[in-house]
Structure formats: C-alpha cells, structure tokens
Amino acid sequence: MSAPPSAASVRPSYAAVLRAPHVRRTLALVARLSYGTAPLSVMLAVTRASGSYGVAGTVLALFGATTVLRHR
C-alpha cells in the first residue's frame, strides 16, 4: 500500500486559488500594470539594441497603431 499524499505535495486547483479573498482584484491590477509598462520596456529594449531614440519612437508609433487597430 502506498502512503496518502502529504499536504505539501497536493497542489490547489486554479479555481481554489481564484476563490481566495482578493485574488481576482489583485490579478486584474497586476494585468493592467504589466500592459501599461509594455511600451516602456519596448522603448528601452529598442533604444538599447539600436542606440537611437528615433528608431524607438518609430517602433512605439507602430506598437500604438497596432494596439488601436486591434481594439476596433
């Protein structure tokens, strides 16, 4: 006979995690913050790769245009 799984080895389901108090609100806030920092991280990455703020500005303009077109 095998021993029953210990409490440490049993993983909670996603539903159990989402039922915990304040988890949905916290996840929604984190999701909004991460999307809000995406343009900043793109700008920093492109500026570092290209060495040009002009190129980074062009990439961010395309990023913004695709975001607007995607949400139409």
C-alpha positions as CSV (number, residue, x, y, z in Angstrom):
1,M,0.0,0.0,0.0
2,S,1.2,3.5,-0.8
3,A,1.0,6.3,1.7
4,P,-1.5,9.1,1.0
5,P,-0.1,12.2,-0.5
6,S,1.1,14.8,2.0
7,A,-0.5,18.2,2.2
8,A,2.7,19.8,0.8
9,S,2.6,17.7,-2.4
10,V,-1.1,18.4,-3.2
11,R,-1.4,21.4,-5.4
12,P,-4.6,23.6,-5.3
13,S,-6.6,24.0,-8.5
14,Y,-6.9,27.3,-10.3
15,A,-10.5,27.5,-9.1
16,A,-9.4,27.1,-5.5
17,V,-6.8,29.9,-5.9
18,L,-9.3,32.2,-7.6
19,R,-11.8,31.7,-4.8
20,A,-9.3,33.0,-2.2
21,P,-10.1,36.6,-1.0
22,H,-8.9,39.5,-3.1
23,V,-7.1,37.3,-5.7
24,R,-9.2,38.3,-8.7
25,R,-8.8,42.0,-7.8
26,T,-5.0,41.6,-7.4
27,L,-4.6,39.7,-10.6
28,A,-6.6,42.4,-12.5
29,L,-4.4,45.1,-11.1
30,V,-1.2,43.2,-12.0
31,A,-2.5,42.6,-15.5
32,R,-3.2,46.3,-16.1
33,L,0.1,47.3,-14.7
34,S,2.0,44.9,-16.9
35,Y,0.2,46.1,-20.0
36,G,0.9,49.7,-19.0
37,T,4.6,49.1,-18.8
38,A,4.9,47.3,-22.1
39,P,5.6,50.5,-24.2
40,L,8.3,51.5,-21.7
41,S,10.0,48.1,-21.9
42,V,9.8,48.1,-25.7
43,M,11.2,51.6,-25.9
44,L,14.1,50.7,-23.6
45,A,14.8,47.4,-25.5
46,V,14.8,49.1,-28.9
47,T,16.9,52.0,-27.7
48,R,19.5,49.7,-26.3
49,A,19.5,47.5,-29.4
50,S,19.6,50.3,-32.0
51,G,21.2,53.1,-30.0
52,S,18.6,55.5,-31.4
53,Y,15.6,57.2,-29.8
54,G,14.2,57.9,-33.3
55,V,14.0,54.2,-34.1
56,A,12.5,53.5,-30.7
57,G,9.9,56.2,-31.4
58,T,9.0,54.7,-34.8
59,V,8.6,51.3,-33.2
60,L,6.4,52.7,-30.4
61,A,4.3,54.5,-33.0
62,L,3.7,51.2,-34.8
63,F,3.0,49.5,-31.5
64,G,0.4,52.1,-30.6
65,A,-1.2,51.9,-34.1
66,T,-1.5,48.1,-33.9
67,T,-3.0,48.4,-30.4
68,V,-5.6,50.8,-31.7
69,L,-6.4,48.7,-34.7
70,R,-6.6,45.5,-32.7
71,H,-9.3,47.0,-30.3
72,R,-11.6,48.2,-33.1
